[in-house]
Amino acid sequence: MNKSLEELQKEYEENTAKLEQERRKLRRLENRKAYLESGSRKQRSHRLITRGAAIESVMPEVKILTEQEFYSLMERISEWQPVQNMVRLTVEKHNQTPVSPKDGD
């Protein structure tokens, strides 16, 4: 079972090449993961921006509020039972309606 120095050197080079291939494969997978996560972050950012703009368009007065004041207002609004009922009914209606490809935004 004794291997010659040349055999060991060849085996070492083969294993080094395999290791480098696996490292490249891992880098590709990590890059792919980062790309996919970035896409979901971009979608979330887009959704947050468009919904925030929608709030400002129907209630332009909120533009002057600080972030803390705005959050406090939204919390108080969300605690009202009629608002909770309206949100629940809207979500139920959404869940019962088939989504067309254009409805994603």
KEZA-649477 format. One record per residue (C-alpha): residue number from 1; z, x, y; residue in three letters. Coordinates in nm, 4 decimals. Each point is the difference from the previous one (the first is absolute). Layout:
BEGIN
<kenu NUM <Z X Y> 'ALA'>,
...
This chain:
BEGIN
<kenu 1 <0.0000 0.0000 0.0000> 'MET'>,
<kenu 2 <-0.0039 0.3007 0.2256> 'ASN'>,
<kenu 3 <-0.2659 -0.0437 0.2641> 'LYS'>,
<kenu 4 <-0.1764 0.2873 0.1588> 'SER'>,
<kenu 5 <0.0322 0.0687 0.3677> 'LEU'>,
<kenu 6 <-0.3603 -0.1163 0.0541> 'GLU'>,
<kenu 7 <0.0684 -0.3301 -0.1793> 'GLU'>,
<kenu 8 <0.3147 -0.0556 0.2028> 'LEU'>,
<kenu 9 <-0.1854 0.0830 0.3231> 'GLN'>,
<kenu 10 <-0.2796 -0.2456 -0.0895> 'LYS'>,
<kenu 11 <0.2540 -0.2704 -0.0891> 'GLU'>,
<kenu 12 <0.1820 0.0650 0.3267> 'TYR'>,
<kenu 13 <-0.3211 -0.0336 0.2018> 'GLU'>,
<kenu 14 <-0.0936 -0.3237 -0.1821> 'GLU'>,
<kenu 15 <0.3438 -0.1464 0.0611> 'ASN'>,
<kenu 16 <-0.0080 0.1094 0.3634> 'THR'>,
<kenu 17 <-0.3357 -0.1747 0.0427> 'ALA'>,
<kenu 18 <0.1365 -0.3161 -0.1660> 'LYS'>,
<kenu 19 <0.3061 0.0114 0.2233> 'LEU'>,
<kenu 20 <-0.2187 0.0274 0.3097> 'GLU'>,
<kenu 21 <-0.2118 -0.2949 -0.1203> 'GLN'>,
<kenu 22 <0.3142 -0.2088 -0.0457> 'GLU'>,
<kenu 23 <0.1243 0.1010 0.3450> 'ARG'>,
<kenu 24 <-0.3323 -0.1094 0.1539> 'ARG'>,
<kenu 25 <0.0200 -0.3261 -0.1951> 'LYS'>,
<kenu 26 <0.3555 -0.0568 0.1296> 'LEU'>,
<kenu 27 <-0.1115 0.0714 0.3593> 'ARG'>,
<kenu 28 <-0.2850 -0.2517 -0.0372> 'ARG'>,
<kenu 29 <0.2424 -0.2616 -0.1313> 'LEU'>,
<kenu 30 <0.2465 0.0688 0.2812> 'GLU'>,
<kenu 31 <-0.2811 -0.0260 0.2550> 'ASN'>,
<kenu 32 <-0.1128 -0.3284 -0.1546> 'ARG'>,
<kenu 33 <0.3555 -0.1353 0.0110> 'LYS'>,
<kenu 34 <0.0362 0.1001 0.3660> 'ALA'>,
<kenu 35 <-0.3363 -0.1628 0.0793> 'TYR'>,
<kenu 36 <0.1002 -0.3265 -0.1667> 'LEU'>,
<kenu 37 <0.3417 -0.0027 0.1675> 'GLU'>,
<kenu 38 <-0.1642 0.0724 0.3332> 'SER'>,
<kenu 39 <-0.2297 -0.2975 -0.0512> 'GLY'>,
<kenu 40 <0.2906 -0.2340 -0.0607> 'SER'>,
<kenu 41 <0.1783 0.1374 0.3073> 'ARG'>,
<kenu 42 <-0.3137 -0.0560 0.2071> 'LYS'>,
<kenu 43 <-0.0258 -0.3574 -0.1282> 'GLN'>,
<kenu 44 <0.3661 -0.0625 0.0815> 'ARG'>,
<kenu 45 <-0.0364 0.1519 0.3464> 'SER'>,
<kenu 46 <-0.3082 -0.2136 0.0651> 'HIS'>,
<kenu 47 <0.1819 -0.3138 -0.1163> 'ARG'>,
<kenu 48 <0.3045 0.0745 0.2161> 'LEU'>,
<kenu 49 <-0.2109 0.0691 0.3067> 'ILE'>,
<kenu 50 <-0.2133 -0.3122 -0.0353> 'THR'>,
<kenu 51 <0.3008 -0.2235 -0.0638> 'ARG'>,
<kenu 52 <0.1905 0.1485 0.2908> 'GLY'>,
<kenu 53 <-0.3049 -0.0600 0.2181> 'ALA'>,
<kenu 54 <-0.0125 -0.3588 -0.1239> 'ALA'>,
<kenu 55 <0.3620 -0.0543 0.1047> 'ILE'>,
<kenu 56 <-0.0719 0.1427 0.3447> 'GLU'>,
<kenu 57 <-0.3093 -0.2173 0.0354> 'SER'>,
<kenu 58 <0.1885 -0.3249 -0.0673> 'VAL'>,
<kenu 59 <0.3177 0.1104 0.1819> 'MET'>,
<kenu 60 <-0.1102 0.2424 0.2727> 'PRO'>,
<kenu 61 <0.3499 -0.0044 0.1470> 'GLU'>,
<kenu 62 <0.1278 0.2245 -0.2819> 'VAL'>,
<kenu 63 <-0.1975 0.2947 0.1370> 'LYS'>,
<kenu 64 <0.2759 0.0800 0.2480> 'ILE'>,
<kenu 65 <0.2776 0.0048 -0.2624> 'LEU'>,
<kenu 66 <0.1435 0.3223 -0.1337> 'THR'>,
<kenu 67 <-0.0372 0.0636 -0.3693> 'GLU'>,
<kenu 68 <0.3647 -0.0951 -0.0576> 'GLN'>,
<kenu 69 <-0.0373 -0.3214 0.1987> 'GLU'>,
<kenu 70 <-0.3156 -0.0889 -0.1898> 'PHE'>,
<kenu 71 <0.1617 0.0581 -0.3400> 'TYR'>,
<kenu 72 <0.3021 -0.2022 0.1045> 'SER'>,
<kenu 73 <-0.2238 -0.2860 0.1098> 'LEU'>,
<kenu 74 <-0.1969 0.0092 -0.3261> 'MET'>,
<kenu 75 <0.3233 -0.0028 -0.2002> 'GLU'>,
<kenu 76 <0.1293 -0.3020 0.1914> 'ARG'>,
<kenu 77 <-0.3306 -0.1826 -0.0416> 'ILE'>,
<kenu 78 <-0.0095 0.0763 -0.3728> 'SER'>,
<kenu 79 <0.3512 -0.1455 -0.0433> 'GLU'>,
<kenu 80 <-0.1051 -0.3465 0.1202> 'TRP'>,
<kenu 81 <-0.0350 -0.2375 -0.2927> 'GLN'>,
<kenu 82 <-0.3264 -0.1606 0.1259> 'PRO'>,
<kenu 83 <-0.1570 0.3457 0.0234> 'VAL'>,
<kenu 84 <0.1225 0.0925 -0.3495> 'GLN'>,
<kenu 85 <-0.1456 -0.3262 -0.1355> 'ASN'>,
<kenu 86 <-0.3316 0.0604 0.1745> 'MET'>,
<kenu 87 <-0.0231 0.3551 -0.1386> 'VAL'>,
<kenu 88 <0.0882 -0.1181 -0.3505> 'ARG'>,
<kenu 89 <-0.2600 -0.2795 0.0102> 'LEU'>,
<kenu 90 <-0.2667 0.2323 0.1376> 'THR'>,
<kenu 91 <0.0662 0.2586 -0.2723> 'VAL'>,
<kenu 92 <-0.0077 -0.2713 -0.2684> 'GLU'>,
<kenu 93 <-0.3304 -0.1288 0.1372> 'LYS'>,
<kenu 94 <-0.1366 0.3553 0.0053> 'HIS'>,
<kenu 95 <0.1037 0.0559 -0.3613> 'ASN'>,
<kenu 96 <-0.1820 -0.3190 -0.1059> 'GLN'>,
<kenu 97 <-0.3244 0.0818 0.1847> 'THR'>,
<kenu 98 <-0.2562 0.2314 -0.1634> 'PRO'>,
<kenu 99 <-0.0633 0.3059 0.2154> 'VAL'>,
<kenu 100 <-0.3579 0.0786 0.0945> 'SER'>,
<kenu 101 <-0.0989 0.3667 0.0564> 'PRO'>,
<kenu 102 <-0.0118 -0.0475 0.3809> 'LYS'>,
<kenu 103 <0.3583 -0.1366 0.0138> 'ASP'>,
<kenu 104 <0.1572 0.3428 -0.0702> 'GLY'>,
<kenu 105 <0.0619 0.0815 0.3679> 'ASP'>,
